[in-house]
Amino acid sequence: MILVLLGLLVAVAGSGIAMTFDSLWGNHLVEEFHETAANALLVFAGVHVGAVLLMSLLDRENLIRAMITGKKRL
């Protein structure tokens, strides 16, 4: 999931920067790609948060604290 989120973040940032170039200014294909990548990033981030909360409930373990501190109970 981290690789997907990082890849989408790079896609959003890269297409956003590309839209500032004179040769791509107003290019609808680049704008559509940027919008689709941004929406996909939001969806995958929501899925990730939902999965963390669900697994925290199912495993009865505070995964959020484990992500912040790096320590997980055995």
Contacts in CASP RR format, 6 or more apart in sequence:
PFRMAT RR
TARGET T0000
AUTHOR 0000-0000-0000
METHOD contacts of the structure
MODEL  1
MILVLLGLLVAVAGSGIAMTFDSLWGNHLVEEFHETAANALLVFAGVHVG
AVLLMSLLDRENLIRAMITGKKRL
1 44 0 8 1.000
1 47 0 8 1.000
1 48 0 8 1.000
1 51 0 8 1.000
4 44 0 8 1.000
5 41 0 8 1.000
5 44 0 8 1.000
5 45 0 8 1.000
5 48 0 8 1.000
8 37 0 8 1.000
8 40 0 8 1.000
8 41 0 8 1.000
8 44 0 8 1.000
9 41 0 8 1.000
11 33 0 8 1.000
11 37 0 8 1.000
12 34 0 8 1.000
12 37 0 8 1.000
12 38 0 8 1.000
12 41 0 8 1.000
15 30 0 8 1.000
15 33 0 8 1.000
15 34 0 8 1.000
15 37 0 8 1.000
16 30 0 8 1.000
16 34 0 8 1.000
18 24 0 8 1.000
18 30 0 8 1.000
19 25 0 8 1.000
19 26 0 8 1.000
19 27 0 8 1.000
19 30 0 8 1.000
19 31 0 8 1.000
19 34 0 8 1.000
24 30 0 8 1.000
52 63 0 8 1.000
52 64 0 8 1.000
52 67 0 8 1.000
55 63 0 8 1.000
56 62 0 8 1.000
56 63 0 8 1.000
56 64 0 8 1.000
61 72 0 8 1.000
61 73 0 8 1.000
63 72 0 8 1.000
66 72 0 8 1.000
66 73 0 8 1.000
END
